[in-house]
Amino acid sequence: MQVLIFESKLMVNIFLRKYSYLLFFPSIALLTYLLFKRGLSLTFDSYNFLCGADTFKRFLTLYMCDGSAMILSPPGYSIFLSSFILSPISLHYTYIFTTVFMYGFTLYCWHLIFKEEITDNYIFAFACLQIATGLPLFYIHLFIWSEGLFVFFISTGLLSFYKFKAQNSVYWLILFVTSFALSITVKYIGLIIFVSIALGGLLSNKKTFKGYQYFILGIPLFLFLGLILINYLLADSFTGIRPFLNRDGFEVLQSCSGVIFNWVAPANFFPPIFSTLFILVLSFLSFYFDRSHFKWAITFFAFFLFLFISAWRTDIEYDERLFVPVFPFFMMLVFNLLQDIPRLKPLFYFRNAFFILWTTYAFLRLGKNVIQWTY
């Protein structure tokens, strides 16, 4: 009897490790359905990206709708859109198919990353279910926004980083660097994620790079410097000028923390200070009890700190869209912490209950928004 139970558990574990990516198909099908039913959504940013794509196609220059040079956003996404304008098929349908592909490939990249990082099969299954039902990654693909392409590049780059560590092949290193270099052409903040991952990987694994490998790792930095130099020549500003504000720092911190906490539980049900305490406790646990996974903590908190300071001092809108690129990093941070919980029964049951509640909340949140988008 015990042998049968052991074998059945083993078969379940093997199935979970091999085929958890099947959990992504309903989300991919749902995204496809929404895009074909309602079409691509537009915001003011979308119009600027499309203006940039149109002017690049016609004049090989990038201008926003008001005729000013496009330097607040890097040129990569508009150039990407211009390739669809050149397509014999309409922008609408080719972009929909490309968006669905990017979303599916991003999910699959994180499936492979979870395989590398998460050894507990129960947590691994919940990780795949979480990213499949996660609203942040889903909804950015409904708009003509740069976030979908940006997340696609950083996910490809991170997976390449794992392959490079495993095989020490220069080809994977080049793909890692190229992916993040392309991400910087879409969002300047890609440089922060690239440096954080590289630094976190070095601290976690004590890896020594060869001289030429350090040179390759420097390419995204050189590209970033080249972009801001071109911006200065075009508009006398490195990355664009935003109005300077002096917002209440603690209020902004609470709001930014609330965005992150809302990924786990409905933040509006709790006092605002609770969200800030959540971020502070998470940072303490990450840096003092999970040093083997430094890259997740460094990447997430470097990104969070940069956005917090930007929202505090400028007119930048600190909504969920802004934090979406580190949504998978946040999940990895939490999953690794919970994976390392001592196997005491009360803690073990608490962890499992938390996963069930978290996944239920994510599913209901996605479902509520899908109903709104559909009807």
MOWOLIN-V977461 format. One record per pair of residues at least 24 apart in sequence whose C-alpha atoms are under 6 Angstrom apart, sorted by the first residue. I is the first residue (numbers start at 1). J is the second residue. D is the distance in Angstrom with one decimal. If there is no record, write none. Layout:
<<I J D> <I J D>>
//
This chain:
<<24 132 5.2> <40 142 5.9> <40 143 5.5> <41 143 4.5> <42 143 5.9> <42 144 6.0> <46 144 5.3> <46 145 6.0> <49 78 5.2> <52 78 5.4> <53 78 4.5> <53 79 5.7> <53 81 5.7> <53 82 4.4> <57 82 5.9> <71 231 5.9> <71 239 5.6> <71 240 5.5> <72 239 5.4> <72 240 4.7> <74 185 5.2> <74 186 5.4> <74 187 6.0> <75 185 6.0> <76 185 4.5> <76 186 4.6> <77 146 5.9> <77 186 5.3> <106 152 5.4> <130 359 5.9> <133 363 5.5> <134 362 5.9> <135 366 5.2> <136 324 5.7> <150 183 5.3> <151 325 5.7> <153 179 5.2> <153 183 5.5> <154 180 5.9> <181 220 4.6> <193 299 5.7> <196 298 5.7> <196 299 4.8> <197 295 5.2> <200 294 5.0> <200 295 3.7> <201 295 5.7> <204 292 5.3> <204 294 5.9> <243 314 5.7> <243 315 6.0> <244 313 5.8> <244 314 4.7> <245 313 5.0> <245 314 4.9> <246 313 5.5> <247 312 5.4> <249 312 5.8> <259 320 5.8> <264 358 5.8> <296 329 5.8> <296 333 5.6>>
//
